[in-house]
Amino acid sequence: METMTLIRARLCAWLVGTSAALGATGAFAATLAEDADTVCKGLAGGTDAVKIDTATLQTPSQLAVAERGPTPSGRITPANPVFCKVLGHIDPVDPKAPPVKFQVNLPVEWNGRSVQYGGGGFNGVLITGLGLPPAYPFDKPSPLARGFVTYGTDSGHESRPGEPPQLFALNDEAFENFAHRAYKKVRDAAVTLMQRAYGKKPDKMYFMGSSEGGREGLTMAQRYPDDFDGIFARVPVINWVGLQHAGTRSGIVTMGEGWINPAQVKLVGDAVRAACDKADGSEDALVQDPVGCKAAFQVETLRCAEGKSGDQCLTDAQIKAVDTLHATYKFPFTLANGLDDYPGWGVSGEDTPAIGPTGGWMAWWLGAAPPAQPPAPNNGIAWIYGAGGIQYVFARDPKLDVTTYKVEDHKARLLEVSGLMDSTDPDLGRFRARGGRLIMLEHMADYAQSPYAGIRYFESVERKLSKSETAEFARLYTAPGVDHVGSGAPANVDMLSALVDWVEKGTAPGDLEVTEQKVEAPSFAVTRAMPLCRWPAWPHYKSGPVTEAASFTCAP
């Protein structure tokens, strides 16, 4: 294990090598070896596009658990060791575009590896790399505490209170940074920092992301296959253009009489469980065969009798809304990589309680009030994201009445955005050839994005490279009953260790177990554990959405 003296010496060497690029004098660099705090602070500065704004040696911190949080893992602030916190930015080419901000955390005791954290939503928030990565067990040391260099970025723009999160998309450079360029730029900046800090490049590099961050992970595998050794993509929003349009369509159909209130959402959730909970042989309030349940559950059984209405039935308009949510969204032309549709959502988890982005229909689809224009804070998140995306990304008209929008009128823009944002290229041959390893995880009660989009993508990789070749470097797991951010059913699993073992030891992940952890500060109790389902490749699958009547089993 390296001593503080050695780390100080290496940090000093880094600064000597950096001084010319940053414009520091030799005398100034020589004084930085006296203590690590001074060395770290001396990193600030820069004369080229990549600039270090601040660099501060951080003292060890203890585990902290908040009483409330937007997500289960959002309550956890893990313990971290002594490290050098580097904040920097990369200047844009377009003076009207924002800079790309980043944070790199350099532990005193480095294990030779790094983890880049992905973002979420429309980004615009600096990802610090100090928290827990996606799906990570609450009681494990953070990657930084395990000796990984960790880092993240705001993807090249900053979201401000009161402004639509898609406002940045009106600037071309900002949008391209969000699409893919920011993650590559920051990855390369982080490698340079590691090389100067420790005297060598990282031995292995990993990427972990969820939702938008999951899309970013697949983007790196597809666009920059030489950059990462292992990638974990949880609930990735890979068919991004399709998602924004399908989510907007599902919002429009809930305007007026189509909106479904919380009591009726519970009615649907109860009906789904009644139809499907016992299918796996146990009555545990968990639908473990969501694919089969989509065929077994018939929302029409909840239709109100003629002339009736109320919380214990659904009107024709509400049934139409549910059918729309479940149905495929079809484009009149082909987008990137030959796709022309977006798969509909499945069933289960409809009434998972809504707290911020945690939850089922109320959190993502319906909100606390019917969709408004412009989107209101109490609307469903999918409407806020989708309608704003239509206005700022596709039509580029902030005042557009979204109900009048027609995709045919914006074909060129949709094709342009699809080429930038849709991480749906099935050809991962270069990533595989250089030894890359990929793990995907889909949550089957996810209403932020359809898990069937990721399943379909994985099967497209199998068709492109063959099932046997795909099995050499990629895995897809599905978690029944889990919402977008990891609540509702067991969802915690150490995918970082699974990736490290696969990349560095050649041990491919097989059967995995997920746990459901209850936060009771300052400890965590495992309340449930179950096998994580490994998605099989269905021999009858051809194209389009996953066959709804397909049988579904977990790995034994």
C-alpha positions as CSV (number, residue, x, y, z in Angstrom):
1,M,0.0,0.0,0.0
2,E,1.5,3.3,-1.0
3,T,2.5,5.9,1.6
4,M,1.5,9.5,1.8
5,T,5.1,10.5,1.1
6,L,5.1,8.5,-2.1
7,I,1.8,10.0,-3.1
8,R,3.1,13.5,-2.4
9,A,6.2,12.8,-4.5
10,R,4.0,11.6,-7.4
11,L,1.7,14.5,-7.1
12,C,4.8,16.7,-7.2
13,A,6.0,15.0,-10.3
14,W,2.6,15.5,-11.8
15,L,2.8,19.2,-11.2
16,V,6.3,19.5,-12.6
17,G,5.0,17.9,-15.7
18,T,1.9,20.0,-15.7
19,S,3.6,23.3,-14.9
20,A,4.6,24.0,-18.5
21,A,1.1,23.4,-19.8
22,L,-0.5,25.4,-17.0
23,G,2.0,28.2,-17.1
24,A,3.4,27.7,-13.6
25,T,7.0,28.6,-12.8
26,G,9.6,26.1,-11.7
27,A,10.1,27.8,-8.4
28,F,6.3,27.6,-7.7
29,A,6.2,23.9,-8.6
30,A,9.2,23.1,-6.4
31,T,7.4,24.3,-3.3
32,L,4.4,22.1,-3.8
33,A,6.1,18.9,-2.5
34,E,6.1,20.2,1.1
35,D,2.6,18.9,1.8
36,A,-0.1,17.1,-0.1
37,D,-2.7,19.9,0.5
38,T,-0.5,22.5,-1.1
39,V,0.3,20.1,-4.0
40,C,-3.4,19.4,-4.6
41,K,-4.3,23.1,-4.5
42,G,-1.5,23.8,-7.0
43,L,-3.3,22.0,-9.7
44,A,-5.6,24.9,-10.4
45,G,-5.1,26.8,-13.6
46,G,-4.7,26.1,-17.3
47,T,-4.0,27.7,-20.6
48,D,-5.7,25.4,-23.1
49,A,-9.3,24.2,-23.5
50,V,-9.1,22.0,-20.4
51,K,-8.7,24.0,-17.3
52,I,-8.5,23.0,-13.6
53,D,-10.6,25.4,-11.6
54,T,-9.9,24.1,-8.1
55,A,-8.1,21.2,-6.6
56,T,-8.5,20.5,-2.9
57,L,-7.3,17.7,-0.6
58,Q,-10.3,16.3,1.2
59,T,-10.3,14.8,4.7
60,P,-12.0,11.4,5.3
61,S,-15.7,11.5,5.6
62,Q,-18.2,9.3,7.4
63,L,-21.3,7.5,6.2
64,A,-24.4,9.7,6.3
65,V,-28.0,8.7,5.8
66,A,-30.7,11.3,5.1
67,E,-34.2,10.9,6.5
68,R,-35.6,11.5,3.0
69,G,-34.4,11.4,-0.5
70,P,-35.6,11.4,-4.1
71,T,-34.5,7.8,-4.6
72,P,-33.5,4.9,-2.3
73,S,-29.8,5.4,-3.0
74,G,-30.2,9.2,-2.9
75,R,-30.4,9.0,0.9
76,I,-26.9,7.5,1.2
77,T,-23.7,9.6,1.4
78,P,-21.0,6.9,1.6
79,A,-17.9,7.2,3.6
80,N,-14.9,8.3,1.6
81,P,-11.1,8.4,2.2
82,V,-8.6,11.2,1.8
83,F,-8.6,12.2,-1.9
84,C,-7.8,15.1,-4.1
85,K,-11.0,16.7,-5.4
86,V,-10.4,18.2,-8.9
87,L,-13.0,20.5,-10.4
88,G,-12.5,21.6,-14.0
89,H,-14.1,22.6,-17.2
90,I,-13.5,22.3,-21.0
91,D,-14.1,25.5,-23.0
92,P,-16.6,25.3,-25.9
93,V,-15.7,26.1,-29.5
94,D,-18.9,28.1,-29.9
95,P,-18.7,31.1,-27.5
96,K,-22.5,30.8,-27.0
97,A,-22.3,27.2,-25.8
98,P,-21.7,26.4,-22.1
99,P,-18.5,24.7,-21.0
100,V,-18.3,21.1,-20.1
101,K,-17.8,20.9,-16.3
102,F,-16.2,17.8,-14.6
103,Q,-15.1,16.5,-11.3
104,V,-12.3,13.9,-10.8
105,N,-11.6,12.3,-7.5
106,L,-8.0,11.0,-7.0
107,P,-7.6,8.7,-4.0
108,V,-4.4,8.7,-2.0
109,E,-4.3,5.0,-2.3
110,W,-5.1,4.1,-5.9
111,N,-5.9,0.6,-7.1
112,G,-5.0,1.4,-10.8
113,R,-8.7,1.5,-11.9
114,S,-11.2,4.2,-12.6
115,V,-15.0,4.5,-12.8
116,Q,-16.8,7.1,-14.9
117,Y,-20.4,7.8,-13.6
118,G,-23.2,8.5,-16.0
119,G,-25.8,11.2,-15.6
120,G,-29.6,11.3,-15.6
121,G,-32.6,12.9,-17.2
122,F,-31.4,15.8,-19.4
123,N,-28.3,16.1,-17.2
124,G,-27.3,19.7,-16.4
125,V,-26.1,18.7,-12.9
126,L,-22.5,17.9,-12.2
127,I,-22.0,14.2,-11.5
128,T,-19.5,14.2,-8.7
129,G,-18.5,10.5,-8.6
130,L,-18.7,10.5,-4.8
131,G,-22.0,8.6,-4.4
132,L,-23.0,5.0,-5.0
133,P,-23.1,3.8,-8.6
134,P,-26.3,2.3,-10.0
135,A,-27.8,-0.7,-8.3
136,Y,-24.9,-0.7,-5.8
137,P,-25.5,-2.3,-2.3
138,F,-25.9,0.4,0.4
139,D,-23.5,-1.3,2.8
140,K,-20.5,-1.7,0.5
141,P,-17.6,0.8,0.4
142,S,-17.9,3.3,-2.4
143,P,-15.8,2.8,-5.4
144,L,-13.6,5.8,-4.3
145,A,-13.2,4.1,-0.9
146,R,-12.2,0.9,-2.7
147,G,-9.4,2.8,-4.4
148,F,-11.0,3.7,-7.8
149,V,-10.5,7.1,-9.3
150,T,-14.0,8.3,-9.9
151,Y,-15.3,11.1,-12.1
152,G,-18.3,12.6,-13.8
153,T,-19.6,15.6,-15.8
154,D,-22.6,17.9,-16.2
155,S,-22.5,16.9,-20.0
156,G,-21.9,20.4,-21.1
157,H,-24.7,22.5,-19.6
158,E,-26.2,23.6,-16.3
159,S,-29.9,23.4,-15.6
160,R,-31.3,26.3,-13.6
161,P,-34.4,26.5,-11.4
162,G,-37.5,27.7,-13.3
163,E,-36.0,26.9,-16.7
164,P,-37.1,23.9,-18.9
165,P,-34.4,21.2,-18.6
166,Q,-34.2,21.0,-22.5
167,L,-33.4,24.7,-23.0
168,F,-29.8,23.9,-23.7
169,A,-30.7,21.9,-26.8
170,L,-31.3,25.1,-28.8
171,N,-27.5,25.3,-29.1
172,D,-26.0,22.7,-31.4
173,E,-22.7,22.3,-29.6
174,A,-24.4,21.9,-26.2
175,F,-26.7,19.3,-27.6
176,E,-23.8,17.3,-29.2
177,N,-22.0,17.4,-25.9
178,F,-25.0,16.0,-24.2
179,A,-25.4,13.3,-27.0
180,H,-21.8,12.0,-26.7
181,R,-18.9,14.4,-26.9
182,A,-18.8,15.5,-23.3
183,Y,-18.3,12.0,-21.9
184,K,-15.4,11.3,-24.3
185,K,-13.8,14.7,-23.5
186,V,-14.0,14.2,-19.8
187,R,-12.8,10.6,-20.1
188,D,-9.7,11.7,-21.9
189,A,-9.1,14.6,-19.4
190,A,-9.4,12.1,-16.5
191,V,-6.8,9.8,-18.1
192,T,-4.4,12.7,-18.4
193,L,-5.0,13.6,-14.7
194,M,-4.4,10.0,-13.6
195,Q,-1.2,9.7,-15.7
196,R,0.2,12.9,-14.1
197,A,-0.9,12.0,-10.6
198,Y,0.3,8.5,-10.4
199,G,2.9,8.3,-13.1
200,K,0.9,5.9,-15.3
201,K,-2.4,5.5,-17.1
202,P,-5.1,3.5,-15.5
203,D,-4.8,-0.3,-15.9
204,K,-8.6,-0.7,-16.3
205,M,-11.4,1.7,-17.0
206,Y,-15.1,1.2,-16.2
207,F,-18.3,3.1,-16.9
208,M,-21.5,2.8,-14.8
209,G,-24.7,4.6,-15.7
210,S,-28.5,4.4,-15.2
211,S,-31.3,5.8,-17.4
212,E,-29.6,8.6,-19.4
213,G,-26.4,7.4,-17.9
214,G,-27.1,3.9,-19.2
215,R,-27.6,5.4,-22.7
216,E,-24.2,7.1,-22.2
217,G,-22.6,3.8,-21.4
218,L,-23.9,2.1,-24.5
219,T,-22.9,5.2,-26.5
220,M,-19.3,4.7,-25.3
221,A,-19.4,1.0,-26.3
222,Q,-20.8,1.9,-29.8
223,R,-18.9,5.2,-30.6
224,Y,-15.7,4.9,-28.6
225,P,-15.2,1.1,-28.3
226,D,-11.5,1.4,-27.3
227,D,-12.1,3.6,-24.2
228,F,-13.6,1.3,-21.6
229,D,-12.9,-2.2,-20.4
230,G,-16.2,-2.7,-18.6
231,I,-19.6,-1.0,-18.9
232,F,-22.7,-1.4,-16.8
233,A,-25.9,0.1,-18.3
234,R,-29.0,0.1,-16.1
235,V,-32.4,0.9,-17.6
236,P,-30.7,2.7,-20.6
237,V,-32.8,5.2,-22.6
238,I,-31.2,4.0,-25.8
239,N,-34.1,4.6,-28.3
240,W,-34.2,8.2,-27.2
241,V,-36.2,9.7,-30.0
242,G,-38.8,7.0,-29.7
243,L,-39.0,7.4,-26.0
244,Q,-39.7,11.2,-26.2
245,H,-42.4,10.7,-28.7
246,A,-44.1,7.7,-27.0
247,G,-44.0,9.4,-23.7
248,T,-45.6,12.5,-25.2
249,R,-48.3,10.5,-26.9
250,S,-49.1,8.7,-23.6
251,G,-49.3,12.1,-21.9
252,I,-51.7,13.6,-24.5
253,V,-54.1,10.8,-24.2
254,T,-54.5,11.5,-20.4
255,M,-55.5,15.1,-21.0
256,G,-59.1,15.8,-19.8
257,E,-61.1,12.6,-19.2
258,G,-58.3,10.2,-19.9
259,W,-56.4,11.1,-16.7
260,I,-56.4,8.4,-14.0
261,N,-56.6,9.3,-10.3
262,P,-54.5,7.6,-7.5
263,A,-57.4,5.5,-6.3
264,Q,-57.9,4.1,-9.9
265,V,-54.2,3.5,-10.2
266,K,-54.4,1.3,-7.1
267,L,-57.4,-0.4,-8.7
268,V,-55.2,-1.3,-11.7
269,G,-52.3,-2.4,-9.6
270,D,-54.5,-4.7,-7.5
271,A,-56.1,-6.2,-10.7
272,V,-52.6,-6.9,-12.2
273,R,-51.5,-8.7,-9.0
274,A,-54.8,-10.6,-8.8
275,A,-54.2,-11.8,-12.4
276,C,-50.6,-12.6,-12.2
277,D,-49.1,-12.7,-8.7
278,K,-49.7,-16.4,-8.1
279,A,-48.4,-17.5,-11.5
280,D,-44.9,-18.0,-10.1
281,G,-46.3,-20.3,-7.4
282,S,-46.0,-17.8,-4.5
283,E,-48.3,-15.0,-3.4
284,D,-45.7,-12.3,-2.6
285,A,-47.2,-9.2,-4.2
286,L,-44.6,-9.5,-6.9
287,V,-45.2,-10.2,-10.6
288,Q,-42.2,-12.3,-11.5
289,D,-43.4,-13.0,-15.1
290,P,-44.2,-9.5,-16.4
291,V,-44.0,-10.6,-20.0
292,G,-46.6,-13.3,-19.6
293,C,-48.7,-11.0,-17.4
294,K,-49.0,-8.4,-20.2
295,A,-50.9,-11.0,-22.2
296,A,-52.9,-12.3,-19.2
297,F,-54.1,-9.0,-17.8
298,Q,-57.0,-7.4,-19.6
299,V,-57.7,-3.8,-18.6
300,E,-61.1,-4.1,-20.2
301,T,-62.3,-6.1,-17.2
302,L,-62.2,-2.8,-15.2
303,R,-64.5,-0.9,-17.6
304,C,-67.3,1.0,-15.9
305,A,-70.8,-0.2,-16.5
306,E,-72.8,2.1,-18.8
307,G,-73.6,5.4,-17.2
308,K,-71.3,4.7,-14.2
309,S,-68.0,6.2,-13.1
310,G,-65.9,6.4,-9.9
311,D,-62.8,5.0,-8.3
312,Q,-63.7,1.4,-8.7
313,C,-63.8,1.3,-12.5
314,L,-62.3,2.9,-15.5
315,T,-64.1,4.9,-18.2
316,D,-63.6,4.3,-21.9
317,A,-61.3,7.3,-22.1
318,Q,-59.1,5.9,-19.3
319,I,-59.0,2.4,-20.8
320,K,-57.9,4.0,-24.1
321,A,-55.1,5.8,-22.2
322,V,-53.9,2.5,-20.7
323,D,-54.1,0.8,-24.1
324,T,-52.0,3.6,-25.5
325,L,-49.4,3.3,-22.9
326,H,-49.1,-0.4,-23.6
327,A,-49.1,-0.1,-27.4
328,T,-46.1,0.3,-29.7
329,Y,-45.4,3.9,-31.0
330,K,-44.9,3.8,-34.8
331,F,-43.0,6.3,-36.9
332,P,-43.9,6.9,-40.5
333,F,-40.2,6.7,-41.5
334,T,-37.1,4.9,-40.4
335,L,-34.7,6.3,-37.8
336,A,-31.1,5.4,-37.0
337,N,-30.1,1.8,-37.2
338,G,-33.3,0.8,-39.0
339,L,-35.8,1.4,-36.2
340,D,-39.2,2.9,-36.9
341,D,-41.0,2.3,-33.6
342,Y,-40.8,2.3,-29.8
343,P,-42.1,-0.7,-27.8
344,G,-45.0,-0.1,-25.4
345,W,-44.8,-0.3,-21.7
346,G,-45.6,-3.5,-19.8
347,V,-47.5,-4.3,-16.6
348,S,-46.8,-4.5,-12.8
349,G,-45.7,-1.7,-10.4
350,E,-48.4,0.6,-11.5
351,D,-49.1,1.8,-8.0
352,T,-45.6,1.9,-6.6
353,P,-45.7,5.1,-4.4
354,A,-44.4,8.3,-6.1
355,I,-41.6,10.2,-4.4
356,G,-39.8,12.3,-7.0
357,P,-38.5,10.0,-9.7
358,T,-39.3,7.0,-7.5
359,G,-42.6,5.2,-8.3
360,G,-44.9,3.9,-11.0
361,W,-47.7,5.6,-13.0
362,M,-48.2,8.6,-10.6
363,A,-44.5,9.5,-10.7
364,W,-43.7,9.1,-14.4
365,W,-46.9,8.9,-16.4
366,L,-49.8,10.6,-14.7
367,G,-48.4,13.0,-12.1
368,A,-50.7,14.7,-9.5
369,A,-52.6,16.6,-12.2
370,P,-53.5,16.1,-15.9
371,P,-50.8,17.3,-18.4
372,A,-50.6,21.1,-18.9
373,Q,-48.9,23.3,-21.5
374,P,-46.3,24.3,-20.8
375,P,-45.6,21.3,-18.5
376,A,-46.3,22.0,-14.9
377,P,-44.1,20.7,-11.9
378,N,-47.0,18.5,-10.7
379,N,-47.3,16.7,-14.1
380,G,-45.8,13.3,-14.8
381,I,-42.1,13.3,-15.4
382,A,-42.5,11.7,-18.8
383,W,-44.7,14.6,-19.9
384,I,-42.3,17.1,-18.6
385,Y,-39.5,15.4,-20.5
386,G,-41.3,14.4,-23.6
387,A,-43.4,17.6,-24.3
388,G,-40.3,19.8,-23.5
389,G,-38.3,17.6,-25.8
390,I,-40.7,18.1,-28.6
391,Q,-40.6,21.9,-28.2
392,Y,-36.9,22.4,-27.6
393,V,-35.2,19.5,-29.3
394,F,-37.3,18.5,-32.3
395,A,-39.5,21.4,-33.3
396,R,-37.2,24.0,-31.6
397,D,-40.2,26.1,-30.9
398,P,-40.6,26.8,-27.2
399,K,-44.2,28.1,-27.8
400,L,-45.4,25.1,-29.8
401,D,-48.8,23.6,-28.9
402,V,-47.6,20.0,-28.5
403,T,-51.0,18.6,-29.4
404,T,-50.6,20.1,-33.0
405,Y,-47.1,18.6,-33.5
406,K,-46.6,16.2,-36.5
407,V,-43.5,14.1,-36.9
408,E,-43.8,14.4,-40.7
409,D,-43.2,18.1,-40.5
410,H,-39.8,17.6,-38.7
411,K,-38.4,14.5,-40.4
412,A,-35.0,16.0,-41.1
413,R,-34.5,17.1,-37.5
414,L,-35.7,13.7,-36.1
415,L,-33.2,11.9,-38.3
416,E,-30.5,14.3,-37.1
417,V,-31.3,13.8,-33.4
418,S,-31.6,10.0,-33.8
419,G,-28.2,9.9,-35.3
420,L,-26.8,11.7,-32.3
421,M,-28.9,10.3,-29.4
422,D,-30.1,6.8,-30.3
423,S,-27.6,4.3,-28.9
424,T,-29.1,1.5,-30.9
425,D,-26.2,0.4,-33.1
426,P,-26.1,-3.4,-32.6
427,D,-22.6,-3.8,-34.0
428,L,-20.4,-4.1,-30.9
429,G,-17.8,-6.1,-32.7
430,R,-14.9,-3.6,-32.0
431,F,-15.8,-3.4,-28.3
432,R,-15.8,-7.2,-28.1
433,A,-12.6,-7.5,-30.1
434,R,-10.6,-5.3,-27.7
435,G,-11.8,-7.3,-24.7
436,G,-14.7,-5.1,-23.6
437,R,-17.4,-6.5,-21.3
438,L,-21.0,-5.2,-21.1
439,I,-23.7,-5.8,-18.5
440,M,-27.2,-4.5,-19.0
441,L,-30.0,-4.5,-16.4
442,E,-33.7,-3.7,-17.1
443,H,-36.3,-3.1,-14.5
444,M,-39.6,-4.6,-15.5
445,A,-41.8,-2.2,-13.6
446,D,-40.1,0.8,-15.2
447,Y,-42.4,3.6,-16.4
448,A,-39.7,6.1,-17.2
449,Q,-38.6,4.1,-20.3
450,S,-39.8,0.8,-21.7
451,P,-37.6,-2.1,-20.6
452,Y,-38.6,-3.8,-23.8
453,A,-36.4,-1.3,-25.7
454,G,-33.3,-2.5,-24.0
455,I,-34.4,-6.2,-24.4
456,R,-34.9,-5.6,-28.1
457,Y,-31.5,-3.9,-28.4
458,F,-29.8,-6.9,-26.7
459,E,-31.5,-9.3,-29.0
460,S,-30.4,-7.1,-32.0
461,V,-26.8,-7.5,-30.9
462,E,-27.3,-11.3,-30.8
463,R,-28.7,-11.3,-34.3
464,K,-25.8,-9.1,-35.5
465,L,-22.9,-11.0,-33.8
466,S,-24.6,-14.3,-33.1
467,K,-25.8,-15.5,-29.7
468,S,-22.6,-17.4,-29.0
469,E,-20.4,-14.5,-29.7
470,T,-22.6,-12.1,-27.8
471,A,-22.4,-14.4,-24.7
472,E,-18.6,-14.0,-24.7
473,F,-18.8,-10.3,-23.8
474,A,-22.4,-9.2,-22.9
475,R,-25.1,-10.1,-20.4
476,L,-28.7,-8.8,-20.0
477,Y,-30.5,-9.2,-16.7
478,T,-34.1,-8.2,-15.8
479,A,-35.4,-7.4,-12.4
480,P,-39.2,-8.0,-12.0
481,G,-41.2,-5.5,-9.9
482,V,-38.5,-2.9,-9.8
483,D,-39.2,0.7,-10.8
484,H,-36.9,3.0,-12.8
485,V,-34.7,4.0,-9.8
486,G,-34.5,0.8,-7.9
487,S,-37.6,0.5,-5.6
488,G,-40.6,-1.7,-5.4
489,A,-38.7,-5.1,-5.3
490,P,-35.2,-6.4,-4.7
491,A,-32.8,-4.3,-6.9
492,N,-29.3,-4.1,-5.1
493,V,-26.4,-6.0,-6.7
494,D,-22.7,-5.2,-6.9
495,M,-22.3,-5.0,-10.7
496,L,-18.9,-3.2,-10.3
497,S,-17.4,-6.3,-8.8
498,A,-19.1,-8.5,-11.4
499,L,-17.5,-6.4,-14.1
500,V,-14.1,-6.4,-12.5
501,D,-14.1,-10.2,-12.2
502,W,-15.2,-10.6,-15.8
503,V,-12.7,-8.1,-17.3
504,E,-9.7,-8.9,-15.1
505,K,-10.2,-12.6,-14.2
506,G,-12.3,-13.9,-17.1
507,T,-15.1,-14.9,-14.7
508,A,-18.3,-14.3,-16.6
509,P,-21.3,-13.5,-14.4
510,G,-23.9,-16.2,-14.2
511,D,-26.7,-16.4,-11.7
512,L,-26.8,-13.3,-9.6
513,E,-28.9,-12.4,-6.5
514,V,-30.5,-9.0,-5.9
515,T,-31.4,-7.8,-2.4
516,E,-33.9,-5.2,-1.2
517,Q,-32.3,-3.1,1.5
518,K,-34.2,-1.1,4.1
519,V,-32.4,2.0,5.3
520,E,-32.3,2.3,9.0
521,A,-29.7,4.9,9.8
522,P,-26.9,4.2,10.3
523,S,-27.3,0.6,9.1
524,F,-29.0,-1.3,6.3
525,A,-31.1,-4.4,6.6
526,V,-31.7,-6.9,3.8
527,T,-35.4,-7.4,3.8
528,R,-35.7,-9.7,0.7
529,A,-33.4,-11.5,-1.7
530,M,-34.1,-13.3,-4.9
531,P,-32.4,-14.5,-8.1
532,L,-31.8,-11.9,-10.8
533,C,-33.4,-13.0,-14.0
534,R,-31.1,-13.5,-16.9
535,W,-32.9,-12.8,-20.1
536,P,-33.0,-15.7,-22.6
537,A,-32.8,-15.3,-26.3
538,W,-36.2,-16.3,-27.7
539,P,-35.8,-18.5,-30.8
540,H,-39.1,-17.2,-32.3
541,Y,-38.2,-13.5,-31.9
542,K,-37.9,-11.8,-35.3
543,S,-38.5,-8.1,-35.2
544,G,-40.5,-5.4,-33.5
545,P,-41.6,-5.5,-29.9
546,V,-40.9,-8.5,-27.8
547,T,-43.6,-11.1,-28.2
548,E,-46.0,-10.5,-25.4
549,A,-47.0,-14.1,-25.0
550,A,-43.4,-15.3,-24.6
551,S,-42.7,-17.5,-21.5
552,F,-40.4,-15.9,-19.0
553,T,-38.1,-17.7,-16.5
554,C,-35.3,-16.7,-14.2
555,A,-31.9,-18.4,-14.2
556,P,-32.2,-21.4,-11.8
